[in-house]
Amino acid sequence: MKFSKQFSLYQSEATQFLNGLKQANPNLEQSQRDGRALLWDKAPIDLDNQRRVNEARVKQQAYVYQTK
């Protein structure tokens, strides 16, 4: 939404910084996508394997430092 022709060429300092950063490092967006994929995009869960892991888990006692 443009208010007037006077403000049509205005760019904030943050926008100028980001545009300069993208020009200095053109592969920045792709490296951000790769980092996101590394941390957040996980393989589908194998339900059978998850069930076997849960069944094999040993229950921990309520207070682990107390000996019986």
Beta strands, then each sheet from edge to edge (+ up, - down):
end
